[in-house]
Amino acid sequence: MAIDHTHQGGAAALSEGAGVVAGELGGDAWSEGHHAPAIGPWKLAFRRLRRNKVALAFLGVFVLIVVACLLAPVYSKHIAHIGPNANNVTGTIKVGGKEKDVVSPDGVPIGPTFTSHYFFGADTNGRDLAVRLLYGGRTSLEIGGLATLIIIVFGTIIGLLCGYFRGFIDAILRPLMELIWSFPPVILGVAVGTALALGGIGPIKGNSLFIPALIIGVIYIPYLGKPIRGEVLRVREQDFVDAARVQGMSPLRIMFSEVLPNVASTIIVFVPMMLAYAILLEAYLSFLGAGVQPPNASWGSLISDGIQYIQTVPSYALIPGAMLVLTVLSINVVGDGIRDALDPRAQVRIKT
Amino acid sequence: MSRFIVRRSLSAIALLFATSVVVFGIFEIIPSYNPARAIAGRNATPTTVEQVSKKFGFDKPFYVQYVNTMKLIFTGQVIDYQDDLNVVDQFKQKFPVTLSLVIPAGILWLIVSIILGSISALRVGKFSDRALMVAAILGVSIPVFLLAALLLYLFAFKLPWFPNTGYVKFGDNPWQWVYHLILPWISIAVLSIGFYSRVLRSNLLDMVNQDFVRTAKAKGLPQQAVFRHHVLRNSLMPIITMFGLDFATLLGGAALVTETIYNLPGIGQYEAQAIGNLDVPPILVGSMFTAFFVVLFGAFSDVLYALLDPRIRLTG
């Protein structure tokens, strides 16, 4: 899996482009003969994002999916009346007046019924797929969110430390990042995931959600740490950093109050991208059995279970698949919107 | 150039060493993991397990085991714990299958993304550009295994245009070889096509406003020549670096799931089975194998970069 390194330097682009966009926004102020209103770059970016209808629509889709997944217990309790891990292999249900096996004698689960029970059908153990889909989505989103948090926090800190102090710290952390970076994410994740799923790590049990989140987080830290390091190397040479140093500010304070705001737009651009990557990698790991451990489900593990029935009950794999794709797609579209809003050149380009 | 080669070789050795230690170490920290039991079989008595443990040296300290395993790998004698097969022989036997999967897929994705990226950049803002970019963003949102399953369902089961799964050797029947591999190729290529065409489009649009492009236009060069020789050529540089690394990681990433779903007997499928069985030697060899290609292709793309851009010198 590659990663798009082309949109670094958002902060620089922001200050260059601000003038262009101020002109198109500040109409009233000009006519009154005053100076153009001072609009900060963040506010400008936010206004540009608000005008991007496609991005807003997909943000809505994403929020909807998140809310639906968070409401999984409500659906399970009040609509489906069955828990996510409740087996029902020998049970029967009424569909259109006819009694049907939830799981047929030869082991094929029932397809979508579109009634409150087994709305999307059942899995091999007779568990309600719709309930598991929502619970699995919650798992996927939780792992993705947690992994993204790890990536952002540690990627930023490592990037700041390496770029600001250079020397010794850089000489230790950079080869470490290179090592992780040169591993294919799937192989590294699967190897570590299988190992930790068996033994756990310290006080964390093998089937805990923290393990996949931690693995995914660590794997993608260099993807953020490397570009942040590069940006910090550039920013630290600027005059205002020297000024802060002459004033006697501590390195820690310079890093967080002078350098960090100048790389913030890069970090923000990486948030949705890393979230999409983390959710996808979680799906890969769970698909290969190295992510979420049974009886827990995630979209990846549901697809993995369903693939063996792709001929007989295609919905089993394709419905969780569709949810996964829709989620990642909406994150990607919103991420693109944020990038365009922070980098006005992208807007100017379209007009040429 | 010689300095470049020396530096690259040194970093390759360091990386391979680190890779092998990491992979070996991961399995060492599992408390309940006992490879001797896997080798001895399900019904083995504790004494047999102990004998096996002694024979394979699992009772020795970590570094001794590591050195022994490395010795076996480099002399080509390492066997897997599950089936007692020689891992290096297995790799040799399965590698052609993986190559026939990834090389055409790589060529397909590179050519298609250059075409789509160029169309999109030349018609920026128009309908075809928007449609292509929507398709591209959809392409990067589908995991390879899901696309593989979807294609299998649509074009092998629903519409029986392509064979179910399986592999036919190129030497046996070239036409059947292609016929069996078309769906796997597409499954692997789509994700990268989406990604590369987006990157190429943005590179092309950045390049159009450069001074040398304006100069070329002012000289009166035809539009096509300006695009092909000045804009496209310069925009392909970052793509080539990415391609080298992505292609190398393909061996250990997309190949793993694609080969599993399409039942292709390549190293990806072998690796996936080894991971399922916690069989350390194949995982170890596989990770080092991939890391080796990452280094090799990284160096290769640097050389290519220098050939395309005379300003760059290979000083390492």
HADDOCK unambig.tbl for C-alpha pairs under 7 A between the chains (distance, minus, plus):
assign (segid A and resid 1 and name CA) (segid B and resid 246 and name CA) 6.26 0.50 0.50
assign (segid A and resid 2 and name CA) (segid B and resid 246 and name CA) 6.06 0.50 0.50
assign (segid A and resid 179 and name CA) (segid B and resid 15 and name CA) 6.70 0.50 0.50
assign (segid A and resid 182 and name CA) (segid B and resid 291 and name CA) 6.60 0.50 0.50
assign (segid A and resid 182 and name CA) (segid B and resid 294 and name CA) 6.61 0.50 0.50
assign (segid A and resid 183 and name CA) (segid B and resid 291 and name CA) 6.31 0.50 0.50
assign (segid A and resid 184 and name CA) (segid B and resid 249 and name CA) 5.23 0.50 0.50
assign (segid A and resid 184 and name CA) (segid B and resid 252 and name CA) 6.31 0.50 0.50
assign (segid A and resid 184 and name CA) (segid B and resid 253 and name CA) 6.22 0.50 0.50
assign (segid A and resid 186 and name CA) (segid B and resid 253 and name CA) 5.41 0.50 0.50
assign (segid A and resid 187 and name CA) (segid B and resid 252 and name CA) 6.10 0.50 0.50
assign (segid A and resid 187 and name CA) (segid B and resid 253 and name CA) 6.33 0.50 0.50
assign (segid A and resid 191 and name CA) (segid B and resid 275 and name CA) 6.78 0.50 0.50
assign (segid A and resid 192 and name CA) (segid B and resid 26 and name CA) 6.34 0.50 0.50
assign (segid A and resid 195 and name CA) (segid B and resid 26 and name CA) 6.59 0.50 0.50
assign (segid A and resid 195 and name CA) (segid B and resid 27 and name CA) 6.01 0.50 0.50
assign (segid A and resid 195 and name CA) (segid B and resid 30 and name CA) 6.08 0.50 0.50
assign (segid A and resid 196 and name CA) (segid B and resid 30 and name CA) 6.88 0.50 0.50
assign (segid A and resid 198 and name CA) (segid B and resid 30 and name CA) 6.87 0.50 0.50
assign (segid A and resid 199 and name CA) (segid B and resid 30 and name CA) 5.04 0.50 0.50
assign (segid A and resid 199 and name CA) (segid B and resid 31 and name CA) 5.72 0.50 0.50
assign (segid A and resid 199 and name CA) (segid B and resid 32 and name CA) 6.36 0.50 0.50
assign (segid A and resid 280 and name CA) (segid B and resid 143 and name CA) 6.48 0.50 0.50
assign (segid A and resid 307 and name CA) (segid B and resid 149 and name CA) 6.80 0.50 0.50
assign (segid A and resid 310 and name CA) (segid B and resid 153 and name CA) 6.37 0.50 0.50
assign (segid A and resid 311 and name CA) (segid B and resid 153 and name CA) 6.67 0.50 0.50
assign (segid A and resid 311 and name CA) (segid B and resid 157 and name CA) 6.60 0.50 0.50
assign (segid A and resid 321 and name CA) (segid B and resid 146 and name CA) 6.47 0.50 0.50
assign (segid A and resid 325 and name CA) (segid B and resid 141 and name CA) 5.63 0.50 0.50
assign (segid A and resid 325 and name CA) (segid B and resid 142 and name CA) 5.51 0.50 0.50
assign (segid A and resid 328 and name CA) (segid B and resid 141 and name CA) 5.43 0.50 0.50
assign (segid A and resid 329 and name CA) (segid B and resid 137 and name CA) 6.96 0.50 0.50
assign (segid A and resid 329 and name CA) (segid B and resid 138 and name CA) 6.19 0.50 0.50
assign (segid A and resid 329 and name CA) (segid B and resid 141 and name CA) 5.22 0.50 0.50
assign (segid A and resid 350 and name CA) (segid B and resid 124 and name CA) 6.45 0.50 0.50
assign (segid A and resid 350 and name CA) (segid B and resid 125 and name CA) 5.76 0.50 0.50
